């Protein structure tokens, strides 16, 4: 465990309140939090009982470790305002939880002598006590200077997580990978449930769960080798039938089905499991419902 630091959190949202509660459980006193919405106030009351809600500048002045858990687009302005107001000070640790940003966004804090850390939990949060258990084993994407690395890793250990170090210039790409995998997965699953509902299935979630659990496990373990289904098998007529019925019953889902079908087709061709002549037939079907973006590589077309 790291030596105990007084913790202040600016942005008592889903992430901030949970991380502060986790650090508090590890022995770090949480002295104050800032949150303006009713939801933030309720969350603080549930997860951080007894912790006063104060203005961001007051929270910042008193904390040994200041957690900035505000939305990505707000972060630069929050850091600048706190630094300009004199609320940040030399020797203080200032950490943000943005996946996209690294240390550059904390430059105003570093300029006054604060020790800066980017500490991003690769996890989706509900903002409830359920998340505290999920922190155990959660990977944190860290970026820090040599003098702050030990403290960053120690905080992650206190939260029960595992560190992975992300170079400053790769923070946005790191975050894109997480968002593409998690956020777009939610959209994909929601659309799949919509198709099953339209087909009259009375328990779409229960029907999908075993299939998706197996597919996710296989994909994480084996990558593209886990691909199955009509495109990998070269079932041209099945792909066409899918699109015909989707267009008739859930037309809003056609663009995403076509986009993912193109991506799947590319991967099946690249790893050699689908013959080019069969791939061309599937490509013809897909074009009938919307051609790929011209900026994308045309692996299928080049064969």
VMD Tcl script that draws the C-alpha trace (Angstrom):
set ca {
  {0.00 0.00 0.00}
  {1.19 3.53 -0.73}
  {1.58 5.93 2.18}
  {-1.74 7.47 3.03}
  {-2.61 10.58 1.03}
  {-5.50 12.92 1.65}
  {-7.69 12.57 -1.43}
  {-9.92 15.14 -3.09}
  {-12.08 14.38 -6.10}
  {-13.35 16.91 -8.62}
  {-16.19 15.34 -10.56}
  {-18.13 12.98 -8.29}
  {-19.51 11.05 -11.23}
  {-19.59 7.32 -11.73}
  {-15.83 6.96 -11.95}
  {-14.77 9.56 -9.40}
  {-17.00 8.45 -6.58}
  {-16.09 4.80 -7.04}
  {-12.33 5.37 -7.21}
  {-12.44 7.67 -4.20}
  {-14.41 5.03 -2.28}
  {-11.85 2.41 -3.28}
  {-8.95 4.55 -2.10}
  {-10.80 5.32 1.12}
  {-11.24 1.60 1.76}
  {-7.49 1.21 1.27}
  {-6.80 3.75 4.01}
  {-6.53 7.04 2.14}
  {-8.77 9.66 3.75}
  {-11.12 11.36 1.30}
  {-11.39 14.91 2.54}
  {-13.78 16.48 0.05}
  {-15.51 16.05 -3.29}
  {-16.95 18.39 -5.89}
  {-20.09 17.52 -7.81}
  {-22.88 19.80 -8.94}
  {-25.61 17.50 -10.26}
  {-28.23 15.84 -8.10}
  {-26.94 12.46 -9.32}
  {-23.41 13.33 -8.18}
  {-24.68 14.38 -4.77}
  {-26.64 11.16 -4.34}
  {-23.66 9.14 -5.49}
  {-21.36 10.87 -3.04}
  {-23.83 10.29 -0.22}
  {-24.01 6.57 -1.05}
  {-20.34 5.85 -1.74}
  {-18.61 8.55 0.30}
  {-20.75 9.05 3.41}
  {-19.55 11.88 5.57}
  {-17.37 13.42 2.84}
  {-18.29 17.09 2.36}
  {-19.17 18.47 -1.06}
  {-17.25 21.66 -1.73}
  {-16.19 23.94 -4.58}
  {-13.54 22.46 -6.91}
  {-10.94 25.05 -5.89}
  {-11.46 24.28 -2.19}
  {-11.16 20.54 -2.85}
  {-7.96 21.08 -4.82}
  {-6.27 23.27 -2.19}
  {-6.60 20.69 0.59}
  {-5.78 17.43 -1.20}
  {-2.45 15.64 -1.32}
  {-3.86 13.66 -4.23}
  {-6.36 15.41 -6.46}
  {-8.45 13.15 -8.71}
  {-9.86 14.92 -11.75}
  {-12.68 12.70 -12.98}
  {-14.49 15.07 -15.31}
  {-15.44 14.37 -18.96}
  {-12.57 14.40 -21.47}
  {-13.63 17.60 -23.21}
  {-13.93 19.48 -19.90}
  {-10.58 18.39 -18.53}
  {-8.29 21.01 -20.17}
  {-10.41 23.88 -18.90}
  {-10.75 22.42 -15.39}
  {-6.98 22.02 -15.06}
  {-6.33 25.54 -16.34}
  {-8.91 27.16 -14.07}
  {-7.60 25.36 -10.98}
  {-3.99 26.23 -11.80}
  {-4.79 29.87 -12.60}
  {-6.74 30.25 -9.36}
  {-3.80 29.09 -7.27}
  {-5.65 26.00 -6.05}
  {-2.86 23.64 -7.16}
  {0.51 23.60 -5.47}
  {4.01 22.18 -5.73}
  {4.47 18.61 -4.57}
  {0.77 17.81 -4.83}
  {-0.23 14.78 -6.92}
  {-2.76 15.58 -9.64}
  {-4.21 12.60 -11.50}
  {-6.89 12.43 -14.15}
  {-8.85 9.35 -15.23}
  {-9.27 10.17 -18.93}
  {-8.38 7.42 -21.35}
  {-7.72 9.77 -24.23}
  {-5.49 12.28 -22.46}
  {-1.98 11.78 -21.17}
  {0.22 14.22 -19.27}
  {0.09 17.12 -21.72}
  {-3.38 18.12 -20.55}
  {-1.97 18.48 -17.03}
  {0.76 20.92 -18.13}
  {-0.75 23.85 -16.16}
  {-0.57 21.72 -13.00}
  {2.99 20.61 -13.74}
  {3.96 24.25 -14.31}
  {3.19 25.09 -10.68}
  {5.14 22.07 -9.45}
  {2.40 19.48 -9.13}
  {3.30 15.85 -9.83}
  {1.05 14.62 -12.60}
  {-0.34 11.20 -13.47}
  {-2.78 9.82 -16.06}
  {-4.67 6.93 -14.47}
  {-7.45 5.41 -16.56}
  {-9.49 2.38 -15.42}
  {-10.32 0.16 -18.39}
  {-13.77 -0.57 -17.04}
  {-17.34 0.55 -17.50}
  {-18.90 2.00 -14.35}
  {-22.41 2.05 -12.90}
  {-21.49 4.48 -10.12}
  {-22.66 2.07 -7.42}
  {-21.03 -0.18 -4.84}
  {-21.09 -2.99 -7.43}
  {-18.15 -1.29 -9.13}
  {-15.90 -1.64 -6.10}
  {-15.66 -5.40 -6.63}
  {-15.09 -4.90 -10.34}
  {-11.98 -2.85 -9.60}
  {-10.24 -6.03 -8.48}
  {-8.27 -7.17 -11.49}
  {-9.24 -4.09 -13.53}
  {-6.41 -2.85 -15.75}
  {-5.43 0.81 -15.39}
  {-3.77 2.59 -18.31}
  {-0.99 4.64 -16.71}
  {1.20 7.44 -18.00}
  {3.58 9.21 -15.63}
  {7.09 10.58 -15.37}
  {9.89 8.52 -13.77}
  {9.40 10.11 -10.35}
  {5.67 9.39 -10.26}
  {5.66 5.82 -11.60}
  {5.97 4.13 -8.21}
  {3.12 6.14 -6.70}
  {0.90 5.47 -9.72}
  {1.48 1.73 -9.49}
  {0.91 1.82 -5.74}
  {-2.46 3.53 -6.13}
  {-3.52 0.93 -8.66}
  {-2.48 -1.82 -6.24}
  {-4.50 -0.14 -3.48}
  {-7.53 -0.29 -5.77}
  {-6.93 -3.97 -6.49}
  {-6.11 -3.30 -10.13}
  {-3.30 -4.10 -12.53}
  {-1.16 -1.46 -14.27}
  {-0.35 -1.22 -17.95}
  {1.92 1.59 -19.13}
  {0.79 3.61 -22.15}
  {3.19 6.02 -23.91}
  {2.02 9.62 -23.97}
  {1.71 9.69 -27.76}
  {-0.39 6.51 -27.80}
  {-3.06 7.49 -25.27}
  {-5.70 8.33 -27.88}
  {-5.13 5.10 -29.80}
  {-5.27 3.12 -26.53}
  {-8.59 4.75 -25.69}
  {-9.93 4.18 -29.21}
  {-9.28 0.47 -28.82}
  {-11.25 0.35 -25.60}
  {-14.12 2.45 -26.92}
  {-14.34 0.49 -30.17}
  {-14.43 -2.78 -28.26}
  {-16.75 -1.85 -25.40}
  {-18.99 1.01 -26.53}
  {-19.58 -0.34 -30.01}
  {-20.19 -3.78 -28.55}
  {-23.13 -2.35 -26.62}
  {-24.55 -0.89 -29.84}
  {-24.01 -4.17 -31.67}
  {-25.66 -6.26 -28.97}
  {-28.59 -3.86 -28.69}
  {-29.18 -4.08 -32.43}
  {-28.95 -7.87 -32.33}
  {-31.56 -7.96 -29.56}
  {-33.74 -5.70 -31.67}
  {-33.58 -8.14 -34.58}
  {-34.51 -11.06 -32.35}
  {-37.39 -9.09 -30.86}
  {-38.64 -8.31 -34.36}
  {-38.38 -12.02 -35.14}
  {-40.68 -12.82 -32.23}
  {-38.09 -14.23 -29.82}
  {-39.50 -13.79 -26.32}
  {-36.14 -13.63 -24.49}
  {-33.58 -11.96 -26.78}
  {-31.02 -11.42 -24.03}
  {-31.24 -14.98 -22.77}
  {-31.01 -16.30 -26.31}
  {-27.90 -14.27 -27.10}
  {-26.06 -14.64 -23.78}
  {-24.54 -18.14 -24.22}
  {-23.59 -17.39 -27.82}
  {-22.04 -14.01 -27.01}
  {-20.23 -15.34 -23.93}
  {-18.62 -18.07 -26.04}
  {-17.85 -15.71 -28.94}
  {-16.21 -13.15 -26.65}
  {-14.12 -15.76 -24.85}
  {-13.01 -17.26 -28.15}
  {-12.23 -13.88 -29.71}
  {-10.13 -12.79 -26.73}
  {-8.26 -16.07 -26.75}
  {-7.85 -16.64 -30.50}
  {-8.52 -13.38 -32.37}
  {-9.61 -13.79 -35.99}
  {-9.38 -17.57 -35.73}
  {-12.58 -17.40 -33.66}
  {-14.61 -16.10 -36.63}
  {-17.53 -18.31 -37.61}
  {-20.74 -17.75 -39.52}
  {-21.98 -17.30 -43.07}
  {-19.26 -14.91 -44.31}
  {-16.37 -17.14 -43.24}
  {-18.20 -20.13 -44.73}
  {-18.87 -18.26 -47.96}
  {-22.64 -18.63 -47.68}
  {-23.53 -15.91 -50.17}
  {-27.26 -16.62 -50.26}
  {-27.52 -16.50 -46.46}
  {-25.85 -13.09 -46.30}
  {-28.24 -11.84 -48.98}
  {-31.24 -13.25 -47.15}
  {-30.10 -11.62 -43.91}
  {-29.90 -8.22 -45.54}
  {-33.24 -8.59 -47.30}
  {-35.06 -9.33 -44.04}
  {-33.14 -6.73 -42.01}
  {-34.01 -4.10 -44.61}
  {-37.68 -5.06 -44.37}
  {-37.93 -5.28 -40.58}
  {-35.13 -3.18 -39.05}
  {-33.75 -0.88 -41.76}
  {-31.77 1.22 -39.28}
  {-29.57 -1.82 -38.66}
  {-28.60 -2.30 -42.31}
  {-25.64 0.15 -42.29}
  {-23.96 -1.42 -39.26}
  {-24.55 -4.97 -40.53}
  {-23.02 -4.05 -43.88}
  {-20.06 -2.26 -42.26}
  {-19.26 -5.19 -39.97}
  {-19.78 -7.65 -42.84}
  {-17.17 -5.78 -44.91}
  {-14.71 -5.87 -42.01}
  {-15.38 -9.57 -41.44}
  {-15.00 -10.30 -45.15}
  {-11.63 -8.54 -45.24}
  {-10.35 -10.58 -42.31}
  {-11.62 -13.88 -43.72}
  {-9.86 -13.19 -47.02}
  {-6.64 -12.02 -45.37}
  {-6.24 -15.15 -43.26}
  {-6.95 -17.37 -46.27}
  {-10.13 -19.05 -45.05}
  {-12.31 -17.61 -47.82}
  {-11.53 -18.05 -51.50}
  {-11.34 -14.76 -53.46}
  {-14.03 -15.85 -55.92}
  {-16.46 -16.50 -53.06}
  {-15.46 -13.22 -51.43}
  {-16.27 -11.36 -54.64}
  {-19.78 -12.85 -54.64}
  {-20.38 -11.71 -51.05}
  {-18.95 -8.27 -51.90}
  {-21.51 -7.97 -54.72}
  {-24.33 -8.67 -52.25}
  {-23.01 -6.12 -49.78}
  {-22.71 -3.42 -52.44}
  {-26.38 -3.78 -53.19}
  {-27.08 -2.49 -49.68}
  {-24.36 0.13 -49.39}
  {-20.77 0.16 -50.63}
  {-17.89 0.50 -48.23}
  {-16.39 3.92 -47.56}
  {-13.89 4.76 -50.29}
  {-11.28 5.60 -47.64}
  {-11.20 2.01 -46.41}
  {-8.70 -0.54 -47.83}
  {-10.17 -2.70 -50.56}
  {-8.54 -6.01 -49.76}
  {-11.35 -8.01 -51.36}
  {-11.45 -5.87 -54.51}
  {-7.72 -6.19 -55.09}
  {-7.83 -9.96 -55.46}
}
mol new
graphics top color blue
foreach p $ca { graphics top sphere $p radius 0.5 }
foreach p [lrange $ca 0 end-1] q [lrange $ca 1 end] { graphics top cylinder $p $q radius 0.2 }
display resetview
